[in-house]
Amino acid sequence: MVDISIGSQDLQQCADAVMRLRAEYLYHQNKYSTIAFNFTSGFKCDFTHYANGYRYDNEKWVLKAKKNYSYANFLRYMQLVFSYAGTLSLQKELQPVTNPANVKAGNVFIRGGSPGHCFIVLEVAENAAHQKQFLLAQSFMPAQNIQVLQSGGSPWFSLDKRSNIMYADLIAPIYMKRFAN
C-alpha cells in the first residue's frame, strides 16, 4: 500500500491513482507547469492555472481565487481532476509504447471504459533469464489506497506470464501506454 490519503469523496479510483502518483512526483519536483490532465470532455486542466487562482467553470478557466501553490491547494486541484477525468480520458491522453521491451516505471496498462481499468508500473527489473519483470500498482472502486499487486505470491509480473489477478488481460503490449513527457 502507498501511504497517501485517498480523501473522503470516493474519487481516487484506478485512473485517479495513476494521475495522483504522476502529479505527486511532479509536484515534489517543483515541475508545476507539467502537471496537467484532460477531462473526459477534452478540457485540459493544468495545475498552473488552478494554482494561479483560476477555477474550472463550464469548459473554461475563470479567475476566482488568490495565487496558491500550497500542497493543500494541489490536493484540491487533484480532487477536481478526479471528478472529471477517468480511464476514458487518460487512455486518450497517453501515448502507445511501440516496443514492449522498453517497459519502464510510469508506464500504464489501460483500457478506458465504464468500467475501464488500469495499472501503473512502479519498477522494472531483469531476471536471470534476461526477461523484464515489473511491479504493478492499482486503486479500485470504491476508492481504495493504492496497492502493490501480487500474483501467485510474487509481486513481479511480466508480459510472458499470465497472472490470476482481476483484469489480468490488461497486462499485454496493446494496453501499454505512457505519458508524453
C-alpha positions in Angstrom: 0.0 0.0 0.0 1.2 3.5 -0.8 0.7 5.8 2.2 -1.1 8.8 0.8 -4.7 9.8 1.7 -7.5 8.8 -0.6 -9.6 11.6 0.8 -13.3 11.3 1.8 -15.1 11.7 -1.5 -14.7 8.2 -3.0 -12.9 9.7 -6.0 -9.4 8.2 -6.1 -10.1 5.1 -8.2 -7.8 3.3 -10.7 -7.1 6.1 -13.2 -7.1 8.7 -10.4 -4.4 6.7 -8.6 -2.3 6.8 -11.8 -2.8 10.6 -12.2 -2.2 11.1 -8.5 1.2 9.3 -8.5 2.3 11.2 -11.6 1.2 14.6 -10.2 2.7 13.9 -6.7 6.0 13.1 -8.3 5.9 16.3 -10.5 4.7 18.5 -7.6 7.5 17.4 -5.3 10.0 18.0 -8.2 8.5 21.6 -8.5 7.5 20.9 -12.1 4.2 22.6 -11.7 3.8 23.5 -15.3 3.9 19.9 -16.4 1.0 18.8 -14.1 -2.0 18.7 -16.4 -4.7 16.2 -17.3 -7.5 16.1 -19.8 -11.1 15.8 -18.7 -13.4 13.4 -20.4 -14.8 16.4 -22.3 -11.4 17.2 -23.6 -10.8 20.2 -21.4 -7.1 20.5 -20.4 -7.0 21.1 -16.7 -3.5 22.2 -15.7 -2.2 22.9 -12.2 -0.6 26.2 -13.1 -4.0 27.8 -13.9 -5.5 26.3 -10.8 -2.6 27.5 -8.5 -2.8 31.0 -10.0 -6.4 31.3 -8.8 -8.4 30.1 -11.8 -11.3 27.7 -11.4 -13.0 25.5 -13.8 -16.4 26.8 -14.9 -18.3 25.2 -17.8 -15.3 24.3 -20.0 -13.2 27.4 -19.3 -11.0 29.0 -16.6 -12.4 31.8 -14.5 -10.2 33.8 -12.1 -11.8 33.4 -8.7 -9.1 32.9 -6.0 -5.6 34.1 -5.0 -2.4 32.5 -6.2 -1.7 29.4 -4.1 0.9 26.7 -4.8 0.5 25.0 -1.4 0.2 21.3 -1.1 -3.4 21.7 0.3 -4.3 23.6 -2.9 -2.6 20.9 -5.0 -4.8 18.3 -3.3 -7.9 20.4 -4.1 -6.8 20.5 -7.7 -6.4 16.7 -7.8 -10.0 16.3 -6.4 -11.2 18.4 -9.4 -9.2 16.2 -11.8 -10.7 13.0 -10.2 -14.2 14.4 -10.7 -13.9 15.0 -14.4 -11.2 12.6 -15.7 -11.0 8.8 -15.8 -9.9 5.8 -17.8 -11.5 7.1 -21.0 -9.7 10.5 -20.9 -6.5 9.1 -19.6 -6.3 6.4 -22.3 -6.7 9.1 -25.0 -4.0 11.3 -23.3 -1.3 8.6 -23.0 1.0 7.6 -25.8 1.3 3.9 -27.0 4.5 2.1 -26.1 5.7 0.8 -29.5 8.3 -1.6 -28.2 7.1 -3.6 -25.2 10.7 -4.4 -24.4 11.0 -0.8 -23.4 8.6 -1.1 -20.4 9.6 1.3 -17.7 8.4 2.8 -14.4 5.5 5.1 -15.0 4.1 3.0 -17.9 0.4 2.4 -17.6 -1.6 -0.7 -18.7 -5.0 0.8 -19.5 -8.4 0.1 -21.1 -10.8 3.0 -21.0 -14.5 2.4 -20.4 -17.3 2.2 -18.0 -15.9 0.3 -16.2 -12.4 0.6 -17.5 -9.3 -0.2 -15.5 -5.6 0.5 -15.4 -2.4 -0.5 -13.6 0.8 1.6 -13.2 4.3 0.1 -13.5 6.3 1.1 -10.3 9.6 -0.6 -11.0 11.3 -2.8 -13.7 13.9 -5.4 -13.2 15.5 -8.1 -15.4 15.6 -11.6 -14.1 18.5 -14.2 -14.6 17.0 -15.2 -18.0 17.1 -11.6 -19.1 13.4 -11.2 -19.1 11.9 -7.9 -17.9 9.7 -8.1 -14.9 7.8 -5.3 -13.3 5.9 -4.2 -10.1 2.3 -3.1 -10.7 0.0 -0.9 -8.5 -3.7 0.0 -8.7 -6.5 1.5 -6.8 -10.1 0.3 -7.3 -13.8 1.0 -6.8 -14.9 2.2 -4.4 -11.8 4.4 -3.8 -9.0 2.5 -2.1 -5.5 3.0 -1.1 -3.0 2.4 -3.9 -1.9 -1.2 -3.6 1.2 -3.0 -5.0 -0.2 -6.2 -6.6 0.8 -9.8 -6.3 0.1 -12.9 -8.4 0.8 -16.4 -7.2 2.6 -15.0 -4.1 5.0 -12.8 -6.2 4.9 -9.0 -6.8 6.7 -9.4 -10.1 4.7 -9.5 -13.4 5.9 -10.0 -17.0 4.4 -9.8 -20.4 5.3 -13.5 -20.9 3.4 -15.0 -17.9 -0.3 -15.0 -17.3 -1.4 -13.9 -13.8 -4.5 -14.7 -11.8 -5.4 -11.1 -10.8 -8.6 -9.3 -11.8 -8.2 -7.6 -15.2 -5.0 -9.6 -15.9 -5.8 -9.4 -19.6 -4.7 -5.8 -19.5 -1.1 -6.9 -18.9 -0.4 -7.0 -22.6 1.6 -4.9 -25.1 -1.6 -3.5 -26.8 -2.7 -1.9 -23.5 0.7 -0.4 -22.5 1.0 3.4 -22.7 3.0 6.2 -21.2 2.8 9.9 -20.5 4.4 12.0 -23.3 6.9 13.9 -21.1 
